[in-house]
Amino acid sequence: MQPIGMSLLREVSPRLWSIRSSEQVALAKRAAQITAELQQGVKKPYKDVIDVSWGDAHRGGLKPLTFVRQVIASCLYPSLLNSESLPIDVQQKAQNLLGCCEGGSVGAYTSTCGIPKIVRSVSEFISRRDGGVESLPENIFITSGSQRSLMMVLKLFVQTERSARTGVLVPVPSYPYFNMALSMLGGVMVPYYLDEEHGWDVKVDELRRALHAARGHCNPMALYITNPGNPTGHVQNRKSIEDVIQFAAEENLFLLADEVYQDSVHDPESDFISYKKVLFEMGPPYSNSVELASFNSISKGYFGECGVRGGYVEFVNLDPTVMECAYTLFSTDTCASVLGQITLDILAHPPQPGDPSYPIFSEEIRAMKDTMISNVHRVQEVIGSLPGMSCQPIKGAIFAFPQLHLPPSAVQQAEKAGVNPDVWYSSCLLDEAGLCVGPGCEHGQREGTHHIRLCIATTQENLEEVLTRLSAFHLSFKSRFF
Amino acid sequence: MTENGILHPERVLTLDTMNPNVKRVEYAVRGPIVQRAAQIEKELKEGVKKPFTEVIRANIGDCHAMGQRPITFLRQVLALCTYPELLEDNKFPEDAKSRARRILQACGGGSIGSYSMSQGIELIRQDVARYIERRDGIPSNPDNIFLSAGASDGISTMLKILVSGEGSTRTGVMISIPQYPLYSAALADLGAVQINYYLDEANNWGMDVSELRRALAEAKKHCAPRALCVINPGNPTGQVQSRKCIEEVIRFAAEENLFLMADEVYQDNVYAEGCKFHSFKKVLFEMGPKYSEKVELASFHSTSKCYMGECGFRGGYMELINLDPSVKAQLIKMVSVRLCPPVAGQALLDIVMNPPQPEEPSYPTYKKERTAVLDDLAEKAKMTEEIFNKVPGISCNPVQGAMYAFPRIELPQKAIEAAKEKGQVPDMFYCMRLLEEKGICLVPGSGFGQREGTFHFRMTILPPTEKLKVVLEKVKEFHLDFTAQYS
């Protein structure tokens, strides 16, 4: 009897081998290991490990919004609705939401696309956000996190049966889990380089170059872009978005606009404008022909509810028969997590002035905004003062993505160890300073450049400690190579 | 753009250019009949007159939707995890609070809003392992446990990793007919070959190894069979496999080098006298090292069924036995792409794995609620079988477990022809008529698979007892009328 393991090993789809193991996850695991060692009393040059490698505000010590958690708790355990300890608007919201759940329970399945009332709320939110541009509930699918909707949308496209595999233009640097999802489905990444010297701008010439280079070896069908950018912190202005839309229109590409950081714009000179709004305002023929999928989530912004898993995709100009197939495909998940849907409803319809919860709610958001602005300022100040490190202005999102100007001898040493230089830097940083960051290679970067990614959605105190450790380590590291 | 400055007339994404596998995906549980039911509900709300005042949704295994109450303790701990300020509230029992604190300590930043590792929170995987050990008396390694967003997530993931090859070496996966259509949908999506093995209706929907052999031999001619999926207790059939049968299936899988997928989400839903849930893992290990060291097995469980019925949380896990370490490494990469399962679902699973013990304050209520749910289901299972079997033209196997009845219906030839004229398969035609005339939403057997020339429907046993009696009565009336109309 032949061991099954051996035969499976040979035959596991080659596509799966091609997904790169996440270096960031490996580092985070090592960080957890070191934490365990510290708890067991092992002596290190630091008393704890700080992990800023995840795009996770709660992990960074920022608190959930009180109103959100009160509503979810009341929906989970409706006996709370009889107590006077919860504000009346919490109770009303919870009662309304429970009224939309089958059997009055958040434990019941919902409609495939989401609880209809919540889908409507989301469409109204989108329309308000976009200055009145119409948003139709039937074009919206709520999923357990935007990652799930990204994967489902990719599934609609990506095929390997045709002689030319489906290609998707992806930015460099990018959100790595999109790239992984694309690889896993058998799609081809077509990289277009963002312009680091100019704040990580998108350049249409570069899009064109990438696309034409790709046409030889795959069938490019879509263009993926994050705005505000992960990890770059870039925020596109209207002209930039128009340029991308025009390019997609000319070259017949489906646009995938990942806008999960839309609530995180720190630069007073920048504004978030949605791809949908710009598309609409460009008028026909663009507005009625360019195919667009826009993604948003409860994981980022002020909510930071990554673990709750709530997000949505809105389609624009999607072929109706494809929409039917999309519905069937999404229905195999049955539905999105109900707690995620509830949280999304609060995102779409938060407390308003006059509501009992509004003062605390708005105060918590204001405090978070101030923290982020202060963090951005502080990070740029500290990194700006470090020799051998530089960072483009962080206009939005929740990361710093500084470039490491590593001396050639450091690069050589990393290569000798068989490790990518920024992975090596990050590993040393973790082991010596107890600080866990994400290596730049995870996101893609120009050949010969090196970066690290830190999440700056954290308390100001924590950020100070992060920057202290980073500075001390970086200076010590530099001094070893001169 | 064309020379006139007009954009390309053709869309990028059309039926022709999209992934052809997605076109083949069907999912009857949410299919056309359910969509029609939703439409009818809308019409009723708008005041349209119908022969009924409400649509009774007996199509989906959703307990809470049909009025089953959540288990108090589970919801208390979840509320405490969500809004930790409640830990100061003396209305919550101490055993709920201690569990909440323990779970929160294992979450990043002490919040269920933080991402967890993609394999699931380690503490919870350890608790799952201990639960499995208590259940089976066999050691369980937390590293072989993967938490998932419902069992469906785990099942799709494992199928993905199993499917490879092209043409005659394309992976074939054996699935029961009838089956829960997630399997057929996932196989269509993956472009894998579906290998049907028929459950034996004459024998309480039991599995028969000779039928497995037949199906496999046939399949080997055109694909590379690699896995065998079993649902126990069964969906839609409700059969609870005997220990002997499970041993035979394991032996067969061992001989034929097949990866075993054991979908055990209904493991607490066992009602019939003489029936008992035996986990595939337990039986495998009790068969000794010749099998337990070789046979590869993935067992799936979920928080959506049993006595919890918490479908909306998307909580679940899979336990992997004898998976090749390199394949496991690929699996770890794959699950990381979906980030992490909902943390509230993970927390819920943890409480199910660590329920109140006899010495704890919440135990009496917990035990009472749990027993009430399972006893209620058992009673309804029996009632459903009895009532259906009294209707001429309907015959229903005992509902030994799970949450569904899957009776066989005799359809007159004229009805079959009428269906054909309408372009519908006969049992869809029947169910659509039942929906339009009585407002009862069931799923036609064709959505699950059945032997050629036979017709069935799947009905849940979840409506409250009094309502269920009404449903059964209406189905009986409809069946007699329908049969009379087409004779």
HADDOCK unambig.tbl for C-alpha pairs under 7 A between the chains (distance, minus, plus):
assign (segid A and resid 3 and name CA) (segid B and resid 294 and name CA) 6.32 0.50 0.50
assign (segid A and resid 4 and name CA) (segid B and resid 257 and name CA) 5.90 0.50 0.50
assign (segid A and resid 5 and name CA) (segid B and resid 323 and name CA) 6.35 0.50 0.50
assign (segid A and resid 5 and name CA) (segid B and resid 324 and name CA) 4.79 0.50 0.50
assign (segid A and resid 9 and name CA) (segid B and resid 326 and name CA) 6.94 0.50 0.50
assign (segid A and resid 9 and name CA) (segid B and resid 327 and name CA) 6.04 0.50 0.50
assign (segid A and resid 11 and name CA) (segid B and resid 164 and name CA) 6.40 0.50 0.50
assign (segid A and resid 12 and name CA) (segid B and resid 161 and name CA) 6.23 0.50 0.50
assign (segid A and resid 12 and name CA) (segid B and resid 162 and name CA) 6.34 0.50 0.50
assign (segid A and resid 12 and name CA) (segid B and resid 164 and name CA) 6.07 0.50 0.50
assign (segid A and resid 13 and name CA) (segid B and resid 161 and name CA) 6.97 0.50 0.50
assign (segid A and resid 13 and name CA) (segid B and resid 163 and name CA) 6.72 0.50 0.50
assign (segid A and resid 13 and name CA) (segid B and resid 164 and name CA) 4.81 0.50 0.50
assign (segid A and resid 16 and name CA) (segid B and resid 330 and name CA) 6.48 0.50 0.50
assign (segid A and resid 17 and name CA) (segid B and resid 330 and name CA) 6.80 0.50 0.50
assign (segid A and resid 21 and name CA) (segid B and resid 333 and name CA) 5.93 0.50 0.50
assign (segid A and resid 56 and name CA) (segid B and resid 114 and name CA) 6.17 0.50 0.50
assign (segid A and resid 56 and name CA) (segid B and resid 115 and name CA) 6.84 0.50 0.50
assign (segid A and resid 58 and name CA) (segid B and resid 108 and name CA) 6.91 0.50 0.50
assign (segid A and resid 58 and name CA) (segid B and resid 109 and name CA) 5.33 0.50 0.50
assign (segid A and resid 58 and name CA) (segid B and resid 111 and name CA) 6.45 0.50 0.50
assign (segid A and resid 58 and name CA) (segid B and resid 113 and name CA) 6.50 0.50 0.50
assign (segid A and resid 58 and name CA) (segid B and resid 114 and name CA) 5.49 0.50 0.50
assign (segid A and resid 59 and name CA) (segid B and resid 108 and name CA) 4.65 0.50 0.50
assign (segid A and resid 59 and name CA) (segid B and resid 109 and name CA) 4.18 0.50 0.50
assign (segid A and resid 59 and name CA) (segid B and resid 114 and name CA) 5.74 0.50 0.50
assign (segid A and resid 60 and name CA) (segid B and resid 109 and name CA) 6.57 0.50 0.50
assign (segid A and resid 61 and name CA) (segid B and resid 109 and name CA) 5.52 0.50 0.50
assign (segid A and resid 69 and name CA) (segid B and resid 82 and name CA) 5.91 0.50 0.50
assign (segid A and resid 69 and name CA) (segid B and resid 83 and name CA) 5.40 0.50 0.50
assign (segid A and resid 70 and name CA) (segid B and resid 83 and name CA) 6.26 0.50 0.50
assign (segid A and resid 73 and name CA) (segid B and resid 79 and name CA) 4.52 0.50 0.50
assign (segid A and resid 73 and name CA) (segid B and resid 82 and name CA) 5.86 0.50 0.50
assign (segid A and resid 73 and name CA) (segid B and resid 83 and name CA) 6.11 0.50 0.50
assign (segid A and resid 76 and name CA) (segid B and resid 75 and name CA) 5.77 0.50 0.50
assign (segid A and resid 76 and name CA) (segid B and resid 79 and name CA) 5.92 0.50 0.50
assign (segid A and resid 77 and name CA) (segid B and resid 75 and name CA) 5.59 0.50 0.50
assign (segid A and resid 77 and name CA) (segid B and resid 76 and name CA) 6.28 0.50 0.50
assign (segid A and resid 77 and name CA) (segid B and resid 79 and name CA) 6.19 0.50 0.50
assign (segid A and resid 102 and name CA) (segid B and resid 65 and name CA) 4.48 0.50 0.50
assign (segid A and resid 103 and name CA) (segid B and resid 64 and name CA) 5.43 0.50 0.50
assign (segid A and resid 103 and name CA) (segid B and resid 65 and name CA) 4.12 0.50 0.50
assign (segid A and resid 103 and name CA) (segid B and resid 66 and name CA) 5.97 0.50 0.50
assign (segid A and resid 103 and name CA) (segid B and resid 67 and name CA) 5.21 0.50 0.50
assign (segid A and resid 105 and name CA) (segid B and resid 64 and name CA) 6.28 0.50 0.50
assign (segid A and resid 106 and name CA) (segid B and resid 312 and name CA) 6.00 0.50 0.50
assign (segid A and resid 107 and name CA) (segid B and resid 64 and name CA) 6.37 0.50 0.50
assign (segid A and resid 107 and name CA) (segid B and resid 309 and name CA) 6.85 0.50 0.50
assign (segid A and resid 107 and name CA) (segid B and resid 310 and name CA) 4.23 0.50 0.50
assign (segid A and resid 107 and name CA) (segid B and resid 311 and name CA) 5.30 0.50 0.50
assign (segid A and resid 107 and name CA) (segid B and resid 312 and name CA) 4.36 0.50 0.50
assign (segid A and resid 107 and name CA) (segid B and resid 313 and name CA) 6.16 0.50 0.50
assign (segid A and resid 108 and name CA) (segid B and resid 62 and name CA) 6.03 0.50 0.50
assign (segid A and resid 108 and name CA) (segid B and resid 64 and name CA) 5.22 0.50 0.50
assign (segid A and resid 108 and name CA) (segid B and resid 65 and name CA) 5.39 0.50 0.50
assign (segid A and resid 108 and name CA) (segid B and resid 310 and name CA) 6.37 0.50 0.50
assign (segid A and resid 108 and name CA) (segid B and resid 311 and name CA) 5.39 0.50 0.50
assign (segid A and resid 108 and name CA) (segid B and resid 312 and name CA) 4.98 0.50 0.50
assign (segid A and resid 109 and name CA) (segid B and resid 62 and name CA) 6.54 0.50 0.50
assign (segid A and resid 109 and name CA) (segid B and resid 311 and name CA) 5.57 0.50 0.50
assign (segid A and resid 109 and name CA) (segid B and resid 312 and name CA) 4.90 0.50 0.50
assign (segid A and resid 147 and name CA) (segid B and resid 338 and name CA) 6.49 0.50 0.50
assign (segid A and resid 148 and name CA) (segid B and resid 338 and name CA) 6.73 0.50 0.50
assign (segid A and resid 155 and name CA) (segid B and resid 19 and name CA) 6.87 0.50 0.50
assign (segid A and resid 156 and name CA) (segid B and resid 18 and name CA) 5.75 0.50 0.50
assign (segid A and resid 156 and name CA) (segid B and resid 19 and name CA) 5.43 0.50 0.50
assign (segid A and resid 156 and name CA) (segid B and resid 22 and name CA) 6.54 0.50 0.50
assign (segid A and resid 157 and name CA) (segid B and resid 18 and name CA) 5.02 0.50 0.50
assign (segid A and resid 157 and name CA) (segid B and resid 19 and name CA) 5.24 0.50 0.50
assign (segid A and resid 158 and name CA) (segid B and resid 19 and name CA) 5.73 0.50 0.50
assign (segid A and resid 159 and name CA) (segid B and resid 19 and name CA) 5.04 0.50 0.50
assign (segid A and resid 177 and name CA) (segid B and resid 337 and name CA) 5.76 0.50 0.50
assign (segid A and resid 180 and name CA) (segid B and resid 337 and name CA) 6.25 0.50 0.50
assign (segid A and resid 181 and name CA) (segid B and resid 337 and name CA) 5.95 0.50 0.50
assign (segid A and resid 221 and name CA) (segid B and resid 12 and name CA) 6.73 0.50 0.50
assign (segid A and resid 249 and name CA) (segid B and resid 7 and name CA) 6.57 0.50 0.50
assign (segid A and resid 250 and name CA) (segid B and resid 1 and name CA) 4.75 0.50 0.50
assign (segid A and resid 250 and name CA) (segid B and resid 7 and name CA) 6.59 0.50 0.50
assign (segid A and resid 252 and name CA) (segid B and resid 8 and name CA) 6.78 0.50 0.50
assign (segid A and resid 252 and name CA) (segid B and resid 12 and name CA) 6.14 0.50 0.50
assign (segid A and resid 253 and name CA) (segid B and resid 12 and name CA) 6.34 0.50 0.50
assign (segid A and resid 254 and name CA) (segid B and resid 12 and name CA) 6.21 0.50 0.50
assign (segid A and resid 285 and name CA) (segid B and resid 7 and name CA) 6.88 0.50 0.50
assign (segid A and resid 304 and name CA) (segid B and resid 113 and name CA) 6.75 0.50 0.50
assign (segid A and resid 305 and name CA) (segid B and resid 113 and name CA) 4.22 0.50 0.50
assign (segid A and resid 305 and name CA) (segid B and resid 114 and name CA) 6.51 0.50 0.50
assign (segid A and resid 306 and name CA) (segid B and resid 113 and name CA) 5.20 0.50 0.50
assign (segid A and resid 306 and name CA) (segid B and resid 114 and name CA) 5.36 0.50 0.50
assign (segid A and resid 306 and name CA) (segid B and resid 115 and name CA) 5.48 0.50 0.50
assign (segid A and resid 307 and name CA) (segid B and resid 112 and name CA) 5.77 0.50 0.50
assign (segid A and resid 307 and name CA) (segid B and resid 113 and name CA) 4.19 0.50 0.50
assign (segid A and resid 307 and name CA) (segid B and resid 114 and name CA) 4.72 0.50 0.50
assign (segid A and resid 307 and name CA) (segid B and resid 115 and name CA) 4.62 0.50 0.50
assign (segid A and resid 307 and name CA) (segid B and resid 116 and name CA) 6.92 0.50 0.50
assign (segid A and resid 307 and name CA) (segid B and resid 342 and name CA) 5.52 0.50 0.50
assign (segid A and resid 307 and name CA) (segid B and resid 343 and name CA) 5.11 0.50 0.50
assign (segid A and resid 308 and name CA) (segid B and resid 112 and name CA) 6.84 0.50 0.50
assign (segid A and resid 308 and name CA) (segid B and resid 113 and name CA) 5.47 0.50 0.50
assign (segid A and resid 308 and name CA) (segid B and resid 342 and name CA) 5.29 0.50 0.50
assign (segid A and resid 308 and name CA) (segid B and resid 343 and name CA) 5.99 0.50 0.50
assign (segid A and resid 308 and name CA) (segid B and resid 344 and name CA) 6.55 0.50 0.50
assign (segid A and resid 309 and name CA) (segid B and resid 342 and name CA) 5.58 0.50 0.50
assign (segid A and resid 319 and name CA) (segid B and resid 13 and name CA) 6.89 0.50 0.50
assign (segid A and resid 319 and name CA) (segid B and resid 14 and name CA) 6.11 0.50 0.50
assign (segid A and resid 321 and name CA) (segid B and resid 15 and name CA) 6.63 0.50 0.50
assign (segid A and resid 322 and name CA) (segid B and resid 14 and name CA) 6.11 0.50 0.50
assign (segid A and resid 322 and name CA) (segid B and resid 15 and name CA) 5.95 0.50 0.50
assign (segid A and resid 325 and name CA) (segid B and resid 22 and name CA) 6.84 0.50 0.50
assign (segid A and resid 325 and name CA) (segid B and resid 23 and name CA) 6.13 0.50 0.50
assign (segid A and resid 328 and name CA) (segid B and resid 25 and name CA) 6.96 0.50 0.50
assign (segid A and resid 328 and name CA) (segid B and resid 26 and name CA) 6.42 0.50 0.50
assign (segid A and resid 328 and name CA) (segid B and resid 27 and name CA) 6.60 0.50 0.50
assign (segid A and resid 329 and name CA) (segid B and resid 22 and name CA) 6.84 0.50 0.50
assign (segid A and resid 329 and name CA) (segid B and resid 25 and name CA) 6.75 0.50 0.50
assign (segid A and resid 331 and name CA) (segid B and resid 30 and name CA) 6.62 0.50 0.50
assign (segid A and resid 332 and name CA) (segid B and resid 27 and name CA) 6.49 0.50 0.50
assign (segid A and resid 332 and name CA) (segid B and resid 182 and name CA) 6.42 0.50 0.50
assign (segid A and resid 337 and name CA) (segid B and resid 312 and name CA) 5.54 0.50 0.50
assign (segid A and resid 337 and name CA) (segid B and resid 313 and name CA) 5.39 0.50 0.50
assign (segid A and resid 337 and name CA) (segid B and resid 314 and name CA) 6.05 0.50 0.50
assign (segid A and resid 338 and name CA) (segid B and resid 312 and name CA) 5.23 0.50 0.50
assign (segid A and resid 338 and name CA) (segid B and resid 313 and name CA) 6.34 0.50 0.50
